[in-house]
């Protein structure tokens, strides 16, 4: 991850939490120093160490953090993953913000790992979507990669995805693709199709990728047969851990899953503080 976005994300988060000052940490003597340990309470995949580090770096450069694990590593329940030592006040002020980043991004990496594991051994890539937490898209997309899945387009600027409303506004699939080729000649063009008739139209129009929206398993298999490997096929809609392998076995190239970033279950982690001195 680039440093600049992390610095800004952390700065905003600290401003949101600390505001004009931590009135509770002010009760602690300024000279007090503390050692603390971060513990993961459940099995997970670690992600977010750079965000965690920068929270404390922005508060006090004297704080030292030693990690036993790195982003992408599997974690066991009740595992100690890092220790911190430094002035007590900034450690106390930063603990919630630092844990928020670590728990949220580890949650994203963990669910991505579950999906990647579910299709292990098959020639398919699990993709994320733009259904991300506002302001944390690049962070969550990094977490998706840490979990073993892959990124779709990052925004509206780095890939053309023509959906139903775009087609209606343009007049037809063919016209939409022609205009996309004119306005964005160097970008991949993907078209969302809702049935096999639209798939045939999109193939004729010359799209690079076809998004098969809410196709059932027989329709996905038929789409793969009709495509004959001319373009890449992406399955989307209604994908769960229970059915993702069946979807992958139809032969599609990609499966996009909004759940990777949208339905975040934060990993249970805590910071244990030792006696200050």
Secondary structure, 3 states (H helix, E strand, C coil): CCHHHHHHHHHHHHHHHHCCCCCCHHHCCCCCEEEEEEEECCCEECCCHHHHHHHHHHHCCCCEEEECCCCCCEECCCEEEEEEEEEHHHHHHHHHHHHHHHHHHHHHHHHHHHHHHHCCCCCCEEECCCCCCCCCHHHHHHHHHHCCCECCCCCCCCCEEECHHHHHHHCCHHHHHHHHHHHCCCCCEEEEECCHHHHHHHHHHCCCEEEEECCCHHHHHHHHHHHCCCCEEEEECCCCCCCHHHHHCCCCCEEECCHHHHCCCCCCEEEEECCCC
